[in-house]
Every structure is written in C-alpha cells, then in structure tokens.
Amino acid sequence: MMFSERCLLPDKTYYVTGTWVENPNPEEEHDCNLIVKGRHESTFVISWTNEKTQVRVLRNTGIGFMWLSAGCVGWTIIMFLRRAHWI
C-alpha cells in the first residue's frame, strides 16, 4: 500500500472517489452514508483536482499498466522461444 499524507484545509473543495456504503453505526440522521475503499474496487482518492481530471489520471494510469503488462507478457514469450531455440 502507498499512503500520502496531506493537509485538508477548511473552506476548500475536495473530490472523493471511492465506494458508497451505508454506515452500520450512524450517530445522526445525516450520518447514514460513507465513501470507503471497496472490497472489490481498490480505488479511494481524496483530491483537490476536479472530477474530470481525476477520471483522466486514473484512466491513463490503468491504460499504462495494461501496456506494461502486455509488454511483460511479450517479453516473457520471446525469452521462452529463445530459450527453446525456436527463434
């Protein structure tokens, strides 16, 4: 896990991306919802950038990791074929 600690200032706008759940122990009437890191969805971000920028960054990061994974698979196949003297 990676954690980055920042200061949240009052009277500033922050955007939270995560999984919405019902609060199991609400203390007040307006305390019935929570945004958390989900069981199956690991995204939980608090950011000062707007939602459009957040989505773009998360999408580009995901695409980058997909290309990196494809490159690793390709490299592994090439190394296997070289080791087997097929190329």
Secondary structure, 3 states (H helix, E strand, C coil): CCCCCCCCCCCCCCEEECEEEECCCCCCCCCCEEEECCCCCCCCEEECCCHHHHHHHHHHHHHHHHHHHHHHHHHHHHHHHHHCCCC
